[in-house]
Amino acid sequence: MKARAENPTNRPRTNADQAVAGTRTASPLLEFDGARVAIIEPSRVIEPIDIAEHCVLCFFQEVIAELVREGARARHLHTGQSEVGDYPVYELDYGGRRLAVVHPGVGAPAAIARFERVIALGCRKFIVCGGAGVLDGAIDVGDIVVPSSAIRDEGASHHYLRPAREVAPTRRALAAIEAVLRENHHDYVRGKTWTTDAVYRETRQRVNRRRREGCVVVDMEAARSSRWRTFSASSAPRFSTGATVSRAADGTRAVGIVTRCASGCFISPPRPACSCKPRAVLICWTRPP
């Protein structure tokens, strides 16, 4: 009996089928699709609300809790739904303007989903504050780092940008971030960041390779934000461009019978310290007006 070619639908094969068959050995992440409208299009499934144009996506839950608890008068404006738990979208008044605040989740896929939601709700200009680890031992607790580019060792950004090893923010975004730092007399370091999905697969060999490429910090979201374009069915395309600012926090703190480093990983006894020299990092992205 002659074996039949696999074609479960029995439909005629197209040129597109042949093209896909010819690239099956390559990663699907290399199959960039520039279609502007997705099957689940945020603007079609999420109703807009009366919300601030400016939004802070803050990865530090304790900061958001403090805003709500300590008299900032943050208002619970909206609740986003998620399989890992619903999350609130707050709004407060800051500097004479309305400002939305939301936790974007952890990792690029979660952050993108929540970013898309708040865009559909009505926000248009963003600052993102997150966390990362330090790869350069000369960067100490409290230092600020402005990444000039990101190595795309993750998957989410490939659904928004054409495949490439690195991505960089616009000069305008970098200049805006650095100008604010200088105006407020903050010293900072400028360097490259390594964005990865696999926090538990940061091997010594891979870390050393990224250091040789010039990376000074490692994170999970920056590559998806730098020059991140979100596709929209609306008449005006949405663009999010940005620069990253990182700020180190305290080193390690006791959590029960284990120790948690500033980047959040646990150090079980008898291991005395975290070998990755972690630092908490503040990451800021902006969309120019």
Secondary structure, DSSP 4 states (H G I P E B T S, - for coil): -PPPP--TT-PPP-HHHHHHHHTTTS-GGG-----S--SS-HHHHS---S--SEEEEE--HHHHHHHHHTTS--EEEEEE--TT--EEEEEEEETTEEEEEE---SSHHHHHHHHHHHHHHT--EEEEE---EE--TT--TT-EEEEEEEEEESSGGGGTS---SEE---HHHHHHHHHHHHHTT---EEEEEEEES-GGG--HHHHHHHHHTTEEEEESSHHHHTTEEE--SSSS-EEE-----EE----EEEETTEEEETTS-EE-TT--S-TT-------------
